[in-house]
Amino acid sequence: MIYAAVMGYGTIGSGVVKVIEGHHDYISKKTGKDIRVKYILDLREFPGDPYEDLIVHDVNVIMDDPEIDIVVETMGGTKPAYDFVKRALLAGKSVCTSNKALVAAYGPELLKIAEKRNANFLFEASVGGGIPIIRPLNTCLTADKIIGIQGILNGTTNYILTRMEDEGLGFEEVLKDAQALGYAEKDPTADVDGFDSCRKIAILSSLACGKTVDYRHIYTEGIRLITSEDFLYARAMGRSIKLIASMYTDGYDTHAIVAPMMVEKSDPLYSVRDVFNAIKVTGDVVDDIMFYGKGAGSLPTSSAVVADVIDAAKHIGINLKVFWNDEELQLCGIEEQKRKFFVRVKNSAKQAAAEQFEVEEFIDAGVEDETAFVTAPMTEMAFAAAVGSLPGVIGRIRMC
């Protein structure tokens, strides 16, 4: 018998318990491992819950029990999650987590402790919910040098942008609906300002490069300034607007960014809608491959956590090597990134735009008293200088 403890009995934690216990016979038959949940750590009481008898309120019960081989962390945040996870690993217990904030901030340290204790620190569910992406980067794609990763990594923002596009609604209106439906938190900052996607692309980039990509050094921009008029122009150009998190390297320099971008129809990310996520990985051998699925939710995320639990159960006392050390990878500043830009201006500024930029095309979407244009490829630095002195600018979006 292999016993697990779950720390945090919220949306994800309850889903993990439900999957492990509800699918017990199926998991045992498929893996040859008899896994049971022995404890559930939470500050709250859960009267009437089918697993009420497993609830404990003292973390020491879990840490001091030699029968606990695997600890599942689904509390979120870094405090007290970091302290609890570190303590579990130091005790030789494997840890499986869905906590991207924890992984992005402390991943290399916790992986090193796990290696020294012949345990495992597994975090498949920290990026992409139920989408398998961490394990493929660690195993299936180890023959490739990863050139780039580009994805829609946040279901909340993708839902909001999809509704804005389909129904012509404004950001604030759709955000309120998303909160009412449970797709967005009461404080939506982490999602709509891009911080959630930033941590996720930092984790993926670190695994792809083998060094630590500090999420605090990734330029991050959210979707608050996107308007229904922006989607009119996007439709006129045969494009859509998505919050894109990306990393790419030319073999010498590594670049990363999180920002709204206009995506063309030929790009597979164009058709990713609603709460779904998608991740495009480019390798020097395999070329482009796509991972697609629900990026959040109790059961999809729990599926990924339980897959890690099973992996940990199969490797009791055996460390699974993860290619990610604590040496920081220096990212290039955003100033030298080069791309096209979409810019909306007052009609009175059209001539000045033509003189100041190398304009590839002007776009008329029927919006009163304004027009828009697409620049030729230029660096972020050059664009910022030029657009800063252009009168009548209404908005701008990067082109993907």
N, C-alpha and C positions, 0 to 999 in steps of 0.2 A: 504493500500500500504506500502510495506517495501522497503526503498531505500538503495542501496549499493553504495560505492565509490571504485574505483580500483586505487591503487597507483602503477604505473609502467605499461607502455603500450608496453612491449616487447613481446616475444614469448608466455609466459604464460599469461600475463595480457590481451593481445588481444584475446587469446583463451577463457579466463574466460568471457569477455564481449560477445564474439560470442555465447557461450553456454547459458548464462543467457538470452540474448535478443533473440537469434535464437530459443531457446527451451522454450520460455516464457509460451506459452499456455500449453505445455506438463507438465512443472514443476508446474504450477499453478493447473492444474487438478489433478496431482499426490500428491501434498503436501497440497493443500488448501491455499497456500501462494502466494500472488501477489508480486513478487520481480522484481525490476527494477534497472538498473544502472543509477545513477544521475550524477556522475562525474567520469572523468578519469584524474588522475594526471600524468603529464609528462612534462619534460622540452622542449620537441620537439613539433613542429607543425605537423599535419597529414592532409595536404590538399587532399581532395578527399576521405578521409576515411569515411565509412558509419556512424561512430560515432564521426565525427569531432566536432560536436556541443557540445559534452560532455567534451571536453578537457579543463582542467584548469591547471594553472602553479603555483598556490599559495596553499600550503597545508592548509592554514587558512580557505579557502573556505569550505573545507571538515570538519575540526575540529569545526568550528563555526556554522555549519548547524545542528539544532536540528532534522531535518528530517532524517539525516543519522544514521541508526541503525547499519550498518555493513560496516567495512572497509576491503578491500582485499589488502594485501601487496604482490606484486610480483616484487619488485625492485631488490632483492638480496643483499647480503652483510649485514654488520651490521650498516653502516653509510650511509645515515641518517635513515635507516629502523627502528633501535631500538628507536630513538627519536620519530619518527612519530607513531610507534605502541604503545609505552608507553603512549604517549599523547592521542591517541584515546581511549585506555582502561581506562585511568583516567577520560575521559569524559563520560564513561559508554557505549561506542560503542564496540561491539564485533569485533574481528579481526580474519580473516582467512588468512593463509600464506602458501607459498610453500618454504619458505626460511630456509633451514637446518642450515646455518651458524648462523642465528638469533636464531633459536630454541635451537641449541646446546649450544650457549653462554649464552642465557638469559631466557631460557624456564621457570625455576622455579619462577623467579622474575615476569615475565609477567603473568604466571598462577595465582600467588598470587594477583596481582593487579586486574585481571579479576574477581576473586572470591570476593574480597572486593567491587567491583563495580556492582556485579550481572550481569556481562557480561561474554563473553567467548573468550578464546584464543585457536583457533583450527588450527591444522597443519598436517592434514592427508597427504597432498601432499609433505611434507618435506622429506619423505622417500618412495622410491619405485614408484614415479610418480603416475600412475593410479592404482597401486596395493593397495587395502584396507589392511592396517596393523596396523595403529595407533588405529583406532576405535576398531578392534577386540581385541587388547591388553587391551584397556580400558574397554571393555564391555563383549565380548563373552568369554574371557579367565580369567575373574576375579576369578573364582573358583579354578584356578590352580596356583601353584607356578611354575614360569617359571625357568626351569633348564638351558636352553640354547637357543641361537639364532644364526643361522649361515646362511649367505646369500651371494649372488652376488648382490651388491647394486649399481653398476655403469655400465651403458650401454655402455659408451665409451670404457672402458677397456675390457669389455666382447666382444665387436665388434672387437677390435684389436686382442685379443687372438684367437678369432674364425677364423679370416682371416689368422693369422700366422699358425694356426693348419691345416687349409684346404688347403692353397696354398703354404706352406713352405716359407713364406716371412719373412723378418726381421722386427723388431719393428719400426724402423724409416720410412721404406717404407710404412707400413700400417698406421702409425700415419699421414703421409702426406695425404694419401687417406681419412682418417677419417676427417681431417680438411677440405679438399676440399668438402666433402659431408655434412659438417655441424654437424657431430657427435662429433667432438672435437673442443675445443676453440683454438684460435690463441695461447694463452698461456695454454697448456694442463696440467699444473702442478697439479692442484687440483684433476684431474681425474687420470692421469697415476702414480702419486706418492702416491695415496691412501688416500689423505686428505678428499675428498668427502665421500668416504666409511667410513672413520673414524668418521666423524661427524654423519653420519646416524646410525652407530652401537652404538654410544654414546647415541643418542636419544632413540633408541629401548631399550637399556640396562637400561637407567634411568626409562623408563616406566615399564619395567619388574620388576625392583628391588624397585621402589618407591623412590629411592634416586638419587642424581645427580652423573652421571658418567662423569667425566671431559675428554673430547676428547683429551686434551693435554697429558693425562697420558696413552693413549692407544698406544702400540707399533705399528708403521705403516710403511709398506714397499710397494713400488709400483712395477710396471711391467717393468721398463726400462731395467733391466738386463736379462729378459727372451729372449731366442734365438730360432731360428728355430730348432737347434739341440736338445734343451730341449724337443721339441715336438716329435722328433724321438724316444727319450727314453720313453716318456710318452706313445706313441703308442705301443711301444714294451711291455710295462707293462699293456696295456689295460686301461690306464688312460688318463685324460685330465688335463690341467692346467687352473686354474681359480683364480681370485683375490677374496679371501674369507675374509669376515669380520665376526668375531664370538665373542660371549660371552658365558661363561658357569660358573656354580657355583656347588660346591660340598656340599653346605649347610653351609660351613664355609668361604671358600675363593672364590673370584670372579676373573676370568681371562678374558682378552679381547685382541684381536690381529687383525690386518689387514695385510695380506701378500698373495703373490701368493702361491698356494698349488696344489699338485697333487691329483686329485679327482678320486676315483675308479668308475667303471661303475655301481656298485650297488647303488651308492649315487644318489639321484634324482637331485642334482645340476650338475651332469656330463652332462646331456642333455640340459642344459640351454645355448642357443647360441645367437649370434648376439647381438642386443641391449637390449635383454630381461633381466629382473631381476628375482630373486627368493629368497624367505626368508623361512627358515625352523625354526619353533618354537617348542621347546620341553617342554611340561608341565608334572608335576608329575602325573596328572590324564589323560589328553587327549593324552599323548605320543607325537608323531611327527605329525605336520600338515604343509602343504606347501601353500605358497602364490606365485603366478606366474603372470607375465604380463610385459607390457612395462614400464620401469622404468623412462622414460623421454619423451619429446616431448610435443608440444603445447596442443593437445586435450586430450591425456591420463592424463597429469598432471592437466589440467583445469577441467577435470571431477571430480578429487578428491577435488579440491578447491571449486567447485560449490556444491559438496555434503556437505562440511563444511558450506558454505553459507546457504544452505537449513536448516541444523541442527541449525545454529545460528538463523535463522528466526523463527524456531519452538520454540525457547527457549529465546525469547526476555524477559529480566529481570530475567531470571533463569540461574544460573550458573551450568554448567555440570562439576561435580567433576572429576578431573584428578589426579591419584595416582602418584604424583611426587613432592617431597619436595626438599628444597635447601640443605639438609644435604649431604655432599659429601660421596659417597661410595668409600672406599679405595680399589683400585685394587691391586692384587698381582703382583709383578714384573715378567717380562717375564722369568727371570732366572729359575723359578721353573716349568714352563710349560713343559709338557712331551709329546713327540711325536716321530715318525720316521722321518728320513731325507734322502733325495735323494742327492747324491753327485757325481759330475763328476770330474774325475782325469785323468792325463796323464797315459798311460799304465805303465810307469816306476814306478808309485806310487801304483800299485795294491797290491804288497806284503806288503808295509808299511800300507796301509789301512786295510788289513786283520789282521795285528798285533795290530793296534791302536784302531779299532772299533770292536764291535760285529756285524758282517755283516750278514744280513739275506739273501741277494742275490746279485750277480753281474749281470749287464745287458749289453748286447752287442747290440747296435743299428746300427752297421755298420759305426760309425763315426771314421775316420782315427786317429790313434795314441792316442786313449783315450778309457776309459771304465767308467762305473758308478756303484754305489752300493747303497743299501738301508740299513740303520742301523736298529738295534733293537730299541725299544723305549728308549729314553734317555732325560734328561732334557736339556733345551736350554743352561744352564751354562756348563754342561759336554760336550755338542756338540761343543760349541764355543772354549773350551779349547783344545779339541782333533783336531778339523779341523784346528785350528790356527797353529798347529805344523806339519801338514801333508803336504809334498811337492807335487807340481803338481796339486793343486786344481784349477779346471776351473770354477765351479759354484755349487750352492746348492739350493734346493727347499724343503720346508717342505711338509710332507705327511699329507693329510687330513684324 
